């Protein structure tokens, strides 16, 4: 949801890629696809989760992290300077109801709209 929202809100002003430290799923969860389609008219149905190493985090000026565990993991890595990491925690909706996905999307929207890019 974060990548889809960021691309919609920020457009081509910044480079946007999403990744995780344990991308174990084949694609976006169905409630996420529905919320993004219904609230934002954004199609994330073809999203493929990637590992952080696959997006070469060293290339980015800032990395917005939406989970404290992921932030701590990345902060301990020698290849990513701490000053690049920005923690903005969001409720992880995975496995929860549609309303939790909606609330998470709204939190992500707020974070993106309030970044100073």
Buried (B, 14 or more C-beta within 10 A) or exposed (E): BBBBBBBBBBEEEEEBBBBBBEBEEEEBBEBBBBBBBEBBEBEBBEBEBBEBEEBEBEEBEEBBBBBEEBBEBBBEBEEBEEEBBEBBBBBEBEEBEBEBBBBBBBBBBEBBEEBEE
